[in-house]
Amino acid sequence: MKKIIVPVDFSEHSEFALEAAASLAQKYGSELIVLHMLELSNAIISSASETLNQEAVFYLKLAEQKFESFLDKPYLEGLKLTPIVKHFKVWSEVNLVAAEHQADLIIMGSQGASGIKEVFVGSNTEKVVRHSEIPVLVIKHNPILMDFENVVFACDFSEETVEPYLRAKAIFDLLGTKLHMVYVNSPDGNFRSSSEIDKRVSDFLGKAEGNLDNLNQVNIVSDYSIEKGILNFSNVIGADLIAVATHGRKGLSHIFEGSVSEDIANHSTLPVMTFKI
């Protein structure tokens, strides 16, 4: 884990993310790329007007001043840290910065959301989850401990989730984590018989691992919804983190089909890590 990106807006929750990133960076010698998006309008960025150019410079200088105080934290001492200010809008261009710097992980803080707001507006964290090609770790609270001893990896064991699973397994092997895979059979998903699920899991492990050695890590649960099943199972085993595979749906497909990963990221009190399918 060589590089970790932490998008910040100087809020309390982005400080939670920064502290979590610092904890991982200290363990693995990672570089922290702390990113702030000015979110200036296109009119200001592209204008030839001297007044608008001065306004852009003002906001840039203001962000640099905030960075200086925001990054003055004892837990950042001794870490390799690169602050970056961009004119971008957070949700779509973080992935470009990640690609440019060949980052391995994005860590963000989030308050979560509910109701109509999360469908039509959403949070910047949700939008990063939708667009990111690399794993995104969502932190909800002050990270007291970053030792992820038990991690729940939730997926439907379809062929398209094999690659996200392998990427997740590589990260959690590095972290020395015990991985618990879970399949939720629920009325709001494609309800399947026990024999259908068994075959699905066997096919998945055969493609992912080439054997069934990790069959004892698979847990089949039934619940009223996939989200509730994942959250309830995580609570029962005392999980430290929930990992989910996400399609990164955008636009109308997101509104009508929804995204379990974003629901989990919104409503879980545990940290959540997403892996793009």
N, C-alpha and C positions, 0 to 999 in steps of 0.2 A: 504494500500500500504506500506508494511513493508520494502521491499528491492528493490532497483533500481540498475541495472547494467549499467555502462557507459564505453563501449570500447573506448579507446583513442589511437591516434598515435602522440599526441603532436602537432597536426595541429590546425589552427584557427577554423576549423569546429568542431573538437572534443572538443574544448573549449566552443563553442556554446552549444554543447550537455551537457557538464558538468554544465554550468550555468543554463540551463533549468532544469536539474535534481536537482540541488541545490534548485531552486525555489520550486519545488514540495516537496522535502524533508523537507524544512522548514515548509510548510503548514501541512504536514501529519506525521511528525516525522519519516520519512523513513531513513534507512541506505543506504549510497551510497557505492557501490562496484565498484571501478574504475579499469578497466582491461586493461592491455597492452599486446599485443601479440608480442613476439620477432620474430616470423616467421623464426626461424633458420631451416636450412636444416636437414633432418634426419641423414645425414652423420655426422654433427657436434654433434647432440644430442646423437647418439648411439655409436659414435666412442670411442675406447679405447686409441686413440692417445692423448698424453699429450698436444701437440700443439693445437689440436682441442678443447680439454677440456678447455684449457686456453682461447681460443677464445670465447667459450660459456660463461665462467665466465666474460670475458671482456664486452660482450654485456649485460649481466645481470646487472653488476655494472653500466654500462652506463645508462641503463633504469632506475635503481633506483635513479641515480643522476637527471635525467630528471624529474622523478616523483616528487622529492622533490621541484623543482622550479615550475613545472606545477601546483602542488596542493597548492601553496602558494597564495591563492586568498581570498580576504576579504569576498566574498559571501559563502565561505566554513566554515567560523568560527562558531563554536558551533555545527556543524553537525557530526554525527557518520560516519566516513569514513574509508573504508578498501581498500588500494591499493594492487593490485595483478599483478604479472608478470608471464606470461605463455610462454612456448615454442611453443604453438599451432599456427596453421594458422587460422586467425581470423574467416573466414566465416563458418567453420564447427564446431568448438569447443566452441563457445560462449554459445551455447545451453547446453553443458555439465556443464559449470560453473554456468549457471542459475539454472539448476536442482540441482546441489550440494548445492547451497546456498538458494534454494527455493525462488528465486527472482520473483517479480510480474511484472516487466517491464524492457525492455531494451531501452535506449535512445542513439541514434547515430546521429552524424552530417554527412551531405552529400552535395557534390557540385552538384550531379546529373550527368547525362551522356546522350549521344545521339548517334544515328547511329549505325554502326557495333560494336563499342567498347562495348556498353552496352549488346549486345547479346553474344559476344564471350569472353569478358574479364570481364566487369562489375566492380562495385565498391565493396569494402568490405561490405558496408551497404546493398547493394542488396543481397549479399550472406547470410548475417545474416537474412534478411527478409525471404529468402527461407527456411532456416533451423530452425528458432526459433519456439519453441512450445508456447512461451508466447508473449504477445503483444510487438511490436517494434514501438517506436516513433522516427520518422526521423525529425531532425531539420535542416533547410536550412540556416537560418540567425541568427544574434544575437538576442536572445529571449528577446525582450523588455517587453512583457507581456506574462504571462503563465496562464492568466485567460481565459479558453476556455468557452466562453458564448454560442456560437453556433457551433455545430459540425455536419458535414454531414456524415452519415453512408451510404455508397454505397454498394449495393449487388444486386444479381439477384433474391432474394426472393425464392431461392430453399430450399429444406428441409435441405441440408447440411450446409446452412448458418445460421440455427437457433441457433446452439451452439455459433458460433462466435458473433452473434448479442447479445445473452444473456450475454456473457462475456464483450462485449463492453458496454452494457447498465449498467452493474454493476459498471464499472469504471467511466462512465460518470455521473451516479447517485451520486457517491462519490464526483466527481468534481463539482457537482451542475450545470451541463451543460444541455442546451436545445438541444435535439437530433432531427435532420431532416433526415429521411430516404429517399433515392432517388433510383429510378429505371430508367435506361436509355434505351429507345427503340431506337435501331440504326441498320443501314444496316450491320455493322460489327459484330453484335451479332446475337442472335436468335430473329429476329423481330416477334413480337406478336401483335395480335389484342387487342383492349381495353378490351373486355370481357375476353380474356385469361389472361391479366395482372391483372385485378380485381380479378379473381378467384385465381391466384397465390398469390397475396398479402393477400387475405382473409385466404387462407390455411396456409400461413406462420405465420400470427398473431395468428391464432387459435392454432397452434402447439407451438409457442413461448410464448404466453401470456394466452392462454385459452379463449380469448375474442377479440373483435375488438375495444377496447377502444382507442387504439393508432393509429387508421386509419387516423386521422387528421394529424399525423406526417409523413405520406407517401406522397411522391411527385413523379409523373410520368412525365418525360421529354423526348423529342425526340431530337436527335442530330446526326451528321454525324459519330461519334464514341462514344464508351462508355467513353473513357478518356475525350474527349471534353465536353461531357454532364455533367460529374461529376465536372470538373473544372469550366465550365460556370455557373452551378447551384450554386456552392460554392461561386462564385464571386457575383452572384445576391443577395444572402441572407446575404452576409457579414460574411461568416463562418470564424472561427478562427482555425479550424482544420478539416482535412478529415480523416475518418476512412474507411478502406476497409477490406473485407475478402479475404484471399489469400490461394491458394492451395499449395504454396511453391514448385512449380515445379522445377525439377532439370534436368540437362542434355539435351538430345534431345527434350524431351517433352517441356522444357522451350523454346528452340529455335523455334520449329515449332508452338507451341500453344501460346507462349507469356504469359505475366502475366499483367493484368490491374493494379494490385496493385503496381508492380515495375515500370510501366510506370508512374503512378500517383506519386510515391515516387521520380522518376527522374525529372519530369517536373513541379510539383506543387511548387509554392513559399510558400505555407502554410505548416505548420507541417503536417505530415501524420502518422497515427497510423495503423499498420497492425495487423490482427487477423488471426491465422492459422485455416484453415478448418480441 
